[in-house]
Amino acid sequence: MSEVRYNLGDEAFPPPKSLGYVGNNELDGAVYYPDDISSGTHPLIMIEHGFWDTCADADASTSLAAAQAALAKDEQSGDTADAAKQEAIIKADSDRLSAWPCASGVRQIPSYLGYDYLGRDLASQGFVVVSIGANGINSTSSGQADTVYQERAALINAQLRMWQQLSSTGEGPLHGSFVDARSGRPSTVNFKNHVDLKNVGLMGHSMGGGGVMQEIADSSRDTWPKGVSINAAFALAPTATWDVDPITKTSFAVMWGTCDQVNTGEYFDWNKDDNSAPIAQYTVPGGVHDFYNKQWSPSSGQVSAHDDAVPGSKPGTCKSQFPGATTPQSDQKELPEQRQRRITQDYASAYFADHLLGRTQYEPYLTGEKPFPGMGGAVNTQLDGGNN
């Protein structure tokens, strides 16, 4: 497996004027691919991360935590004057953490690198995997909820368009833009005629999952770049799109954890019985929201990283967060970061191998007939086979 990266600029992608969205985004990516890329063509899988802080400003993060703690005390004591002071500090620190581009000397939080475990595993199976940045959208999305998912889908289209041009002609914005991920030196990797844009898979997490689901919605299919066909999508705790546009023509799978308090997208229930392609939902007991992304997880040591689960009544547990449920929350055994990511990796890799490569030997695992080797713990599976 090999890895290169590219960065065409922090504000290289302006929003389509028709959307009315305000704010530019970066055009960058981490690319994972088989060592011998010259052996035939390889399906492309594109990953889009979700909403998070954009700048690794450690001072702002420390100040923000202190101000939030002080504000909580002020609200208890009724000190309105100091509360106003702390609120101003919180606003200033939050602005520093969500700026784009980041201030001079402050590095970005590279959320797009948080799925490297998926990229490397998928590349080992023969895919070309591109994880793209969406920090510009995260910085500008406030107050634009009605268009933010269309903007995320438009970013995916812009990236797919560049990859279609590179693969078909060897030219375009990506030509000569790759650097080796380890050394930072220019890379001469040649993707011409080796990336199959007619056999594309998408992955997305959180609002990135919502962007992916917007991209495969029936209403968005006409926006796909010429020569591109998206055949499957795998969304990790995807948030709900603004209009909940139906998805009836593209296969998709949704994975969410029972302790995930952010997930609001019930895509399987919204589209079952109406789809013409098979869809699936995988429920992971004890799974939480942040652990899908290594940059967001506590073990990374990254600014803003944390365990977002609601603690249970006993150590090592978290409170269940079933979408739309009226039953009381119950204790769940919280999955460790690495365990949750291993489950995600196993299912995503099997899903794309089955749907994009036609490796039907993975079907028993995806349908729940067999457990993945060494995985342990039940994952609850729901399936709808489509009406075709």
C-alpha positions as a Markdown table, in Angstrom:
| # | Residue | x | y | z |
|---|---|---|---|---|
| 1 | Met | 0.0 | 0.0 | 0.0 |
| 2 | Ser | 1.3 | 3.5 | -0.9 |
| 3 | Glu | 0.1 | 6.9 | 0.1 |
| 4 | Val | 0.4 | 10.4 | -1.4 |
| 5 | Arg | -1.3 | 13.7 | -0.7 |
| 6 | Tyr | -2.2 | 16.8 | -2.5 |
| 7 | Asn | -3.2 | 20.4 | -1.6 |
| 8 | Leu | -4.4 | 22.8 | -4.3 |
| 9 | Gly | -5.1 | 25.6 | -1.8 |
| 10 | Asp | -7.1 | 26.3 | 1.3 |
| 11 | Glu | -9.8 | 28.2 | -0.6 |
| 12 | Ala | -9.5 | 26.6 | -4.0 |
| 13 | Phe | -13.1 | 25.5 | -4.2 |
| 14 | Pro | -15.7 | 28.3 | -4.4 |
| 15 | Pro | -19.3 | 27.3 | -3.9 |
| 16 | Pro | -21.5 | 26.9 | -7.0 |
| 17 | Lys | -23.3 | 30.3 | -7.4 |
| 18 | Ser | -26.6 | 28.5 | -7.8 |
| 19 | Leu | -26.5 | 27.3 | -4.2 |
| 20 | Gly | -26.2 | 30.6 | -2.6 |
| 21 | Tyr | -23.7 | 29.2 | -0.1 |
| 22 | Val | -21.0 | 31.6 | 1.2 |
| 23 | Gly | -17.5 | 30.5 | 1.9 |
| 24 | Asn | -14.7 | 28.7 | 0.0 |
| 25 | Asn | -13.2 | 25.3 | 0.8 |
| 26 | Glu | -9.9 | 23.6 | 0.4 |
| 27 | Leu | -9.1 | 21.1 | -2.4 |
| 28 | Asp | -6.9 | 18.6 | -0.8 |
| 29 | Gly | -6.7 | 14.9 | -0.2 |
| 30 | Ala | -4.9 | 11.9 | 1.3 |
| 31 | Val | -4.7 | 9.1 | -1.4 |
| 32 | Tyr | -4.2 | 5.4 | -0.5 |
| 33 | Tyr | -3.6 | 3.0 | -3.3 |
| 34 | Pro | -2.1 | -0.4 | -4.1 |
| 35 | Asp | 1.7 | -0.5 | -4.5 |
| 36 | Asp | 1.3 | -1.8 | -8.1 |
| 37 | Ile | -1.2 | 0.8 | -9.4 |
| 38 | Ser | -0.4 | -0.2 | -13.0 |
| 39 | Ser | -2.2 | -3.5 | -12.8 |
| 40 | Gly | -5.5 | -2.6 | -14.4 |
| 41 | Thr | -8.1 | -0.1 | -13.2 |
| 42 | His | -9.2 | 0.3 | -9.6 |
| 43 | Pro | -12.5 | 1.4 | -8.2 |
| 44 | Leu | -12.4 | 4.8 | -6.5 |
| 45 | Ile | -13.7 | 5.3 | -2.9 |
| 46 | Met | -14.0 | 8.9 | -1.7 |
| 47 | Ile | -14.3 | 9.8 | 2.0 |
| 48 | Glu | -15.7 | 13.0 | 3.4 |
| 49 | His | -15.3 | 13.9 | 7.1 |
| 50 | Gly | -17.8 | 15.7 | 9.3 |
| 51 | Phe | -18.2 | 18.9 | 11.3 |
| 52 | Trp | -15.3 | 19.6 | 13.7 |
| 53 | Asp | -13.0 | 22.4 | 14.9 |
| 54 | Thr | -10.7 | 23.4 | 12.1 |
| 55 | Cys | -7.6 | 24.9 | 13.8 |
| 56 | Ala | -5.3 | 23.2 | 16.3 |
| 57 | Asp | -5.1 | 26.3 | 18.5 |
| 58 | Ala | -4.1 | 24.7 | 21.9 |
| 59 | Asp | -4.1 | 28.1 | 23.7 |
| 60 | Ala | -7.7 | 28.8 | 22.5 |
| 61 | Ser | -8.8 | 25.3 | 23.5 |
| 62 | Thr | -7.4 | 25.7 | 27.1 |
| 63 | Ser | -8.9 | 29.1 | 27.5 |
| 64 | Leu | -12.2 | 27.9 | 26.2 |
| 65 | Ala | -12.4 | 25.0 | 28.7 |
| 66 | Ala | -11.6 | 27.4 | 31.5 |
| 67 | Ala | -14.2 | 29.9 | 30.4 |
| 68 | Gln | -16.9 | 27.3 | 30.1 |
| 69 | Ala | -16.2 | 26.0 | 33.6 |
| 70 | Ala | -16.3 | 29.6 | 35.0 |
| 71 | Leu | -19.6 | 30.3 | 33.1 |
| 72 | Ala | -21.2 | 27.2 | 34.7 |
| 73 | Lys | -20.2 | 28.5 | 38.2 |
| 74 | Asp | -21.5 | 32.0 | 37.3 |
| 75 | Glu | -24.8 | 30.6 | 36.2 |
| 76 | Gln | -25.2 | 28.8 | 39.6 |
| 77 | Ser | -24.2 | 31.8 | 41.6 |
| 78 | Gly | -26.1 | 34.3 | 39.5 |
| 79 | Asp | -23.0 | 36.5 | 38.7 |
| 80 | Thr | -24.4 | 38.0 | 35.5 |
| 81 | Ala | -21.5 | 40.4 | 35.0 |
| 82 | Asp | -18.8 | 37.7 | 35.1 |
| 83 | Ala | -21.0 | 35.4 | 33.0 |
| 84 | Ala | -21.1 | 38.0 | 30.2 |
| 85 | Lys | -17.3 | 38.3 | 30.4 |
| 86 | Gln | -16.9 | 34.5 | 30.1 |
| 87 | Glu | -19.4 | 34.3 | 27.2 |
| 88 | Ala | -17.2 | 36.9 | 25.3 |
| 89 | Ile | -14.1 | 34.8 | 25.9 |
| 90 | Ile | -16.0 | 31.6 | 24.8 |
| 91 | Lys | -17.0 | 33.4 | 21.6 |
| 92 | Ala | -13.5 | 34.6 | 20.8 |
| 93 | Asp | -11.9 | 31.2 | 21.5 |
| 94 | Ser | -14.5 | 29.4 | 19.5 |
| 95 | Asp | -13.8 | 31.7 | 16.6 |
| 96 | Arg | -10.1 | 30.9 | 16.8 |
| 97 | Leu | -10.8 | 27.2 | 16.8 |
| 98 | Ser | -13.2 | 27.4 | 13.8 |
| 99 | Ala | -11.3 | 29.9 | 11.6 |
| 100 | Trp | -10.4 | 29.1 | 8.0 |
| 101 | Pro | -7.7 | 29.5 | 6.9 |
| 102 | Cys | -6.0 | 29.1 | 10.3 |
| 103 | Ala | -4.1 | 31.9 | 11.8 |
| 104 | Ser | -0.4 | 32.2 | 10.9 |
| 105 | Gly | 1.6 | 29.6 | 12.9 |
| 106 | Val | -1.5 | 27.6 | 13.8 |
| 107 | Arg | -1.8 | 24.2 | 12.0 |
| 108 | Gln | -5.1 | 22.9 | 10.8 |
| 109 | Ile | -6.8 | 19.9 | 12.5 |
| 110 | Pro | -6.5 | 17.4 | 9.6 |
| 111 | Ser | -9.8 | 15.6 | 10.0 |
| 112 | Tyr | -9.4 | 14.1 | 6.6 |
| 113 | Leu | -6.4 | 12.1 | 7.9 |
| 114 | Gly | -8.6 | 10.5 | 10.7 |
| 115 | Tyr | -9.7 | 7.6 | 8.4 |
| 116 | Asp | -6.3 | 6.4 | 7.4 |
| 117 | Tyr | -7.1 | 3.0 | 8.9 |
| 118 | Leu | -9.9 | 2.7 | 6.4 |
| 119 | Gly | -7.9 | 4.0 | 3.5 |
| 120 | Arg | -5.0 | 1.6 | 4.0 |
| 121 | Asp | -7.2 | -1.4 | 4.5 |
| 122 | Leu | -9.3 | -0.6 | 1.4 |
| 123 | Ala | -6.2 | 0.0 | -0.7 |
| 124 | Ser | -4.9 | -3.4 | 0.3 |
| 125 | Gln | -7.9 | -4.8 | -1.4 |
| 126 | Gly | -7.3 | -3.0 | -4.6 |
| 127 | Phe | -9.2 | 0.3 | -4.3 |
| 128 | Val | -7.9 | 3.8 | -4.8 |
| 129 | Val | -9.1 | 5.7 | -1.7 |
| 130 | Val | -9.2 | 9.5 | -1.5 |
| 131 | Ser | -10.1 | 11.2 | 1.9 |
| 132 | Ile | -10.9 | 14.9 | 1.3 |
| 133 | Gly | -10.8 | 17.9 | 3.5 |
| 134 | Ala | -13.9 | 20.0 | 4.4 |
| 135 | Asn | -12.5 | 22.4 | 7.0 |
| 136 | Gly | -13.6 | 25.4 | 4.9 |
| 137 | Ile | -17.2 | 24.2 | 4.9 |
| 138 | Asn | -17.0 | 23.6 | 8.7 |
| 139 | Ser | -15.8 | 27.1 | 9.3 |
| 140 | Thr | -18.5 | 28.7 | 7.2 |
| 141 | Ser | -21.5 | 26.5 | 7.7 |
| 142 | Ser | -23.1 | 28.3 | 10.6 |
| 143 | Gly | -26.5 | 29.8 | 9.6 |
| 144 | Gln | -26.4 | 27.9 | 6.2 |
| 145 | Ala | -28.1 | 24.7 | 7.2 |
| 146 | Asp | -30.4 | 24.8 | 4.2 |
| 147 | Thr | -27.5 | 24.5 | 1.8 |
| 148 | Val | -24.6 | 23.0 | 3.7 |
| 149 | Tyr | -25.3 | 19.4 | 2.5 |
| 150 | Gln | -25.6 | 20.5 | -1.1 |
| 151 | Glu | -22.3 | 22.3 | -0.7 |
| 152 | Arg | -20.8 | 19.1 | 0.7 |
| 153 | Ala | -22.1 | 17.2 | -2.2 |
| 154 | Ala | -20.8 | 19.8 | -4.6 |
| 155 | Leu | -17.3 | 19.4 | -3.0 |
| 156 | Ile | -17.5 | 15.7 | -3.7 |
| 157 | Asn | -18.4 | 16.4 | -7.3 |
| 158 | Ala | -15.5 | 18.8 | -7.7 |
| 159 | Gln | -13.1 | 16.2 | -6.4 |
| 160 | Leu | -14.6 | 13.5 | -8.6 |
| 161 | Arg | -14.3 | 15.7 | -11.6 |
| 162 | Met | -10.6 | 16.2 | -11.0 |
| 163 | Trp | -10.1 | 12.5 | -10.6 |
| 164 | Gln | -12.1 | 11.7 | -13.7 |
| 165 | Gln | -9.9 | 14.1 | -15.7 |
| 166 | Leu | -6.7 | 12.8 | -14.3 |
| 167 | Ser | -7.6 | 9.1 | -14.9 |
| 168 | Ser | -8.9 | 9.6 | -18.4 |
| 169 | Thr | -6.3 | 12.1 | -19.7 |
| 170 | Gly | -3.5 | 12.2 | -17.1 |
| 171 | Glu | -4.0 | 16.0 | -17.0 |
| 172 | Gly | -6.0 | 18.5 | -15.0 |
| 173 | Pro | -5.4 | 20.2 | -11.6 |
| 174 | Leu | -4.1 | 17.0 | -10.0 |
| 175 | His | -1.4 | 16.4 | -12.5 |
| 176 | Gly | 2.0 | 17.0 | -10.9 |
| 177 | Ser | 0.3 | 17.8 | -7.5 |
| 178 | Phe | 1.1 | 14.7 | -5.5 |
| 179 | Val | 3.7 | 14.4 | -2.8 |
| 180 | Asp | 4.8 | 11.4 | -0.9 |
| 181 | Ala | 3.0 | 11.2 | 2.5 |
| 182 | Arg | 6.1 | 10.3 | 4.4 |
| 183 | Ser | 8.9 | 12.3 | 2.8 |
| 184 | Gly | 6.9 | 15.3 | 1.5 |
| 185 | Arg | 8.8 | 15.0 | -1.8 |
| 186 | Pro | 7.1 | 15.2 | -5.2 |
| 187 | Ser | 5.6 | 11.9 | -6.4 |
| 188 | Thr | 5.6 | 10.6 | -9.9 |
| 189 | Val | 2.7 | 8.1 | -9.4 |
| 190 | Asn | 0.7 | 7.8 | -12.6 |
| 191 | Phe | -3.0 | 7.3 | -12.1 |
| 192 | Lys | -3.9 | 7.7 | -15.9 |
| 193 | Asn | -6.1 | 4.8 | -17.0 |
| 194 | His | -5.9 | 3.2 | -13.6 |
| 195 | Val | -8.8 | 4.6 | -11.6 |
| 196 | Asp | -12.3 | 3.5 | -12.5 |
| 197 | Leu | -14.7 | 6.4 | -12.1 |
| 198 | Lys | -17.6 | 4.4 | -13.4 |
| 199 | Asn | -17.3 | 2.3 | -10.3 |
| 200 | Val | -17.2 | 4.7 | -7.4 |
| 201 | Gly | -18.0 | 4.2 | -3.7 |
| 202 | Leu | -18.5 | 7.0 | -1.1 |
| 203 | Met | -17.9 | 7.1 | 2.6 |
| 204 | Gly | -18.9 | 9.9 | 5.0 |
| 205 | His | -18.9 | 10.5 | 8.7 |
| 206 | Ser | -21.4 | 12.7 | 10.6 |
| 207 | Met | -22.1 | 15.7 | 8.4 |
| 208 | Gly | -19.8 | 14.2 | 5.9 |
| 209 | Gly | -22.2 | 11.2 | 5.9 |
| 210 | Gly | -25.0 | 13.6 | 5.3 |
| 211 | Gly | -23.1 | 15.1 | 2.4 |
| 212 | Val | -22.6 | 11.6 | 1.0 |
| 213 | Met | -26.3 | 10.8 | 1.4 |
| 214 | Gln | -27.1 | 14.1 | -0.3 |
| 215 | Glu | -24.8 | 13.2 | -3.2 |
| 216 | Ile | -26.6 | 9.8 | -3.8 |
| 217 | Ala | -30.1 | 11.2 | -3.3 |
| 218 | Asp | -32.3 | 10.8 | -6.4 |
| 219 | Ser | -32.5 | 14.6 | -6.7 |
| 220 | Ser | -28.7 | 14.8 | -7.0 |
| 221 | Arg | -27.9 | 12.2 | -9.6 |
| 222 | Asp | -28.0 | 14.6 | -12.4 |
| 223 | Thr | -25.2 | 16.7 | -10.8 |
| 224 | Trp | -22.6 | 13.8 | -11.0 |
| 225 | Pro | -19.7 | 14.7 | -13.2 |
| 226 | Lys | -19.8 | 13.2 | -16.7 |
| 227 | Gly | -18.2 | 9.8 | -16.8 |
| 228 | Val | -18.7 | 9.2 | -13.1 |
| 229 | Ser | -21.1 | 6.6 | -11.7 |
| 230 | Ile | -21.5 | 6.1 | -7.9 |
| 231 | Asn | -22.6 | 2.6 | -7.2 |
| 232 | Ala | -22.5 | 2.3 | -3.4 |
| 233 | Ala | -22.1 | 4.4 | -0.2 |
| 234 | Phe | -21.3 | 3.6 | 3.4 |
| 235 | Ala | -22.2 | 6.3 | 5.9 |
| 236 | Leu | -21.0 | 6.4 | 9.5 |
| 237 | Ala | -23.6 | 8.0 | 11.8 |
| 238 | Pro | -24.8 | 10.4 | 9.1 |
| 239 | Thr | -26.7 | 13.5 | 10.1 |
| 240 | Ala | -30.0 | 14.3 | 8.4 |
| 241 | Thr | -30.0 | 16.3 | 5.2 |
| 242 | Trp | -32.1 | 19.4 | 5.1 |
| 243 | Asp | -34.9 | 18.0 | 2.9 |
| 244 | Val | -34.4 | 14.3 | 3.6 |
| 245 | Asp | -34.3 | 13.7 | -0.1 |
| 246 | Pro | -35.2 | 10.1 | -1.0 |
| 247 | Ile | -32.5 | 7.6 | -2.0 |
| 248 | Thr | -34.0 | 4.8 | -4.0 |
| 249 | Lys | -31.5 | 4.1 | -6.8 |
| 250 | Thr | -28.1 | 3.7 | -5.1 |
| 251 | Ser | -27.1 | 1.0 | -2.7 |
| 252 | Phe | -26.1 | 2.2 | 0.7 |
| 253 | Ala | -25.3 | 1.1 | 4.2 |
| 254 | Val | -25.5 | 3.1 | 7.4 |
| 255 | Met | -23.6 | 2.3 | 10.6 |
| 256 | Trp | -24.3 | 3.9 | 13.9 |
| 257 | Gly | -23.5 | 3.1 | 17.6 |
| 258 | Thr | -26.0 | 2.8 | 20.4 |
| 259 | Cys | -24.2 | 5.5 | 22.5 |
| 260 | Asp | -23.9 | 7.9 | 19.6 |
| 261 | Gln | -25.7 | 11.1 | 20.7 |
| 262 | Val | -25.0 | 13.0 | 17.5 |
| 263 | Asn | -26.6 | 10.8 | 14.8 |
| 264 | Thr | -29.9 | 12.0 | 13.6 |
| 265 | Gly | -30.2 | 10.4 | 10.2 |
| 266 | Glu | -32.5 | 7.5 | 10.0 |
| 267 | Tyr | -31.9 | 6.8 | 6.3 |
| 268 | Phe | -32.6 | 3.1 | 6.4 |
| 269 | Asp | -36.1 | 3.6 | 7.8 |
| 270 | Trp | -36.8 | 6.5 | 5.5 |
| 271 | Asn | -35.9 | 4.6 | 2.4 |
| 272 | Lys | -36.8 | 0.9 | 3.0 |
| 273 | Asp | -39.5 | -0.6 | 0.9 |
| 274 | Asp | -39.1 | 2.2 | -1.7 |
| 275 | Asn | -35.6 | 1.5 | -2.9 |
| 276 | Ser | -34.7 | -0.3 | -6.1 |
| 277 | Ala | -31.2 | -1.2 | -4.8 |
| 278 | Pro | -30.3 | -3.1 | -1.6 |
| 279 | Ile | -29.7 | -1.1 | 1.6 |
| 280 | Ala | -28.5 | -2.0 | 5.0 |
| 281 | Gln | -28.2 | -0.7 | 8.6 |
| 282 | Tyr | -25.6 | -1.9 | 11.1 |
| 283 | Thr | -26.1 | -1.0 | 14.8 |
| 284 | Val | -23.0 | -1.3 | 16.9 |
| 285 | Pro | -23.7 | -1.8 | 20.7 |
| 286 | Gly | -21.6 | 0.7 | 22.7 |
| 287 | Gly | -20.3 | 2.6 | 19.7 |
| 288 | Val | -19.9 | 6.4 | 20.0 |
| 289 | His | -19.7 | 9.2 | 17.5 |
| 290 | Asp | -16.1 | 10.5 | 17.6 |
| 291 | Phe | -14.2 | 7.2 | 17.5 |
| 292 | Tyr | -14.8 | 6.7 | 13.8 |
| 293 | Asn | -12.2 | 9.5 | 13.3 |
| 294 | Lys | -8.8 | 9.0 | 14.8 |
| 295 | Gln | -8.1 | 12.8 | 14.9 |
| 296 | Trp | -11.3 | 13.3 | 17.0 |
| 297 | Ser | -10.5 | 10.5 | 19.5 |
| 298 | Pro | -8.7 | 11.0 | 22.8 |
| 299 | Ser | -5.8 | 8.7 | 22.0 |
| 300 | Ser | -4.7 | 11.1 | 19.2 |
| 301 | Gly | -3.8 | 13.9 | 21.7 |
| 302 | Gln | -5.2 | 16.3 | 19.0 |
| 303 | Val | -6.7 | 19.6 | 20.0 |
| 304 | Ser | -10.5 | 19.2 | 20.7 |
| 305 | Ala | -10.3 | 15.4 | 20.7 |
| 306 | His | -12.6 | 13.8 | 23.3 |
| 307 | Asp | -15.0 | 10.9 | 24.1 |
| 308 | Asp | -18.4 | 12.4 | 23.4 |
| 309 | Ala | -20.5 | 9.5 | 24.9 |
| 310 | Val | -22.8 | 10.3 | 27.8 |
| 311 | Pro | -21.3 | 8.3 | 30.7 |
| 312 | Gly | -23.3 | 5.4 | 32.1 |
| 313 | Ser | -24.0 | 4.7 | 35.8 |
| 314 | Lys | -20.9 | 2.4 | 36.0 |
| 315 | Pro | -17.3 | 2.8 | 34.9 |
| 316 | Gly | -16.8 | 1.6 | 31.3 |
| 317 | Thr | -20.4 | 2.2 | 30.3 |
| 318 | Cys | -22.3 | 4.8 | 28.3 |
| 319 | Lys | -25.9 | 5.7 | 27.9 |
| 320 | Ser | -27.8 | 4.4 | 24.9 |
| 321 | Gln | -29.0 | 7.1 | 22.5 |
| 322 | Phe | -31.5 | 5.5 | 20.2 |
| 323 | Pro | -32.8 | 7.9 | 17.6 |
| 324 | Gly | -36.5 | 8.8 | 18.1 |
| 325 | Ala | -36.8 | 6.4 | 21.1 |
| 326 | Thr | -39.2 | 7.1 | 23.9 |
| 327 | Thr | -37.8 | 4.4 | 26.2 |
| 328 | Pro | -35.4 | 5.3 | 29.0 |
| 329 | Gln | -31.7 | 5.3 | 28.3 |
| 330 | Ser | -29.9 | 2.2 | 29.4 |
| 331 | Asp | -26.2 | 1.4 | 30.2 |
| 332 | Gln | -24.2 | 0.0 | 27.4 |
| 333 | Lys | -20.6 | -1.3 | 27.6 |
| 334 | Glu | -18.7 | 1.3 | 25.7 |
| 335 | Leu | -16.4 | 0.1 | 22.9 |
| 336 | Pro | -12.8 | 1.1 | 23.1 |
| 337 | Glu | -11.6 | 3.3 | 20.2 |
| 338 | Gln | -9.6 | 0.6 | 18.4 |
| 339 | Arg | -12.4 | -2.0 | 18.7 |
| 340 | Gln | -15.0 | 0.4 | 17.2 |
| 341 | Arg | -12.6 | 1.2 | 14.3 |
| 342 | Arg | -11.9 | -2.5 | 13.7 |
| 343 | Ile | -15.6 | -3.2 | 13.4 |
| 344 | Thr | -16.0 | -0.2 | 11.1 |
| 345 | Gln | -13.0 | -1.4 | 9.0 |
| 346 | Asp | -14.3 | -5.0 | 8.7 |
| 347 | Tyr | -17.8 | -4.0 | 7.6 |
| 348 | Ala | -16.8 | -1.2 | 5.2 |
| 349 | Ser | -14.1 | -3.3 | 3.5 |
| 350 | Ala | -16.5 | -6.3 | 3.1 |
| 351 | Tyr | -19.3 | -4.0 | 1.9 |
| 352 | Phe | -17.2 | -2.4 | -0.9 |
| 353 | Ala | -15.6 | -5.7 | -1.8 |
| 354 | Asp | -19.1 | -7.1 | -2.3 |
| 355 | His | -20.7 | -4.1 | -4.0 |
| 356 | Leu | -17.8 | -2.7 | -6.1 |
| 357 | Leu | -15.7 | -5.8 | -6.8 |
| 358 | Gly | -18.4 | -8.5 | -6.8 |
| 359 | Arg | -16.7 | -10.6 | -4.1 |
| 360 | Thr | -19.9 | -12.4 | -3.0 |
| 361 | Gln | -18.0 | -14.5 | -0.4 |
| 362 | Tyr | -18.5 | -11.5 | 1.9 |
| 363 | Glu | -22.3 | -11.6 | 1.8 |
| 364 | Pro | -22.7 | -14.0 | 4.8 |
| 365 | Tyr | -20.8 | -11.5 | 7.0 |
| 366 | Leu | -22.8 | -8.5 | 5.7 |
| 367 | Thr | -26.1 | -10.2 | 6.3 |
| 368 | Gly | -25.2 | -11.3 | 9.8 |
| 369 | Glu | -25.2 | -15.0 | 8.9 |
| 370 | Lys | -21.5 | -15.2 | 10.0 |
| 371 | Pro | -19.5 | -13.1 | 12.5 |
| 372 | Phe | -16.3 | -11.5 | 11.3 |
| 373 | Pro | -13.3 | -13.6 | 12.5 |
| 374 | Gly | -12.1 | -12.5 | 15.9 |
| 375 | Met | -14.5 | -9.6 | 16.1 |
| 376 | Gly | -16.7 | -10.7 | 19.0 |
| 377 | Gly | -19.8 | -8.9 | 20.1 |
| 378 | Ala | -23.0 | -8.7 | 18.2 |
| 379 | Val | -23.7 | -6.1 | 15.5 |
| 380 | Asn | -27.4 | -5.9 | 14.8 |
| 381 | Thr | -28.2 | -6.0 | 11.0 |
| 382 | Gln | -31.2 | -4.7 | 9.1 |
| 383 | Leu | -31.5 | -5.3 | 5.4 |
| 384 | Asp | -33.8 | -4.4 | 2.6 |
| 385 | Gly | -33.1 | -6.1 | -0.7 |
| 386 | Gly | -34.6 | -3.5 | -3.1 |
| 387 | Asn | -37.6 | -3.9 | -5.4 |
| 388 | Asn | -35.7 | -4.5 | -8.6 |
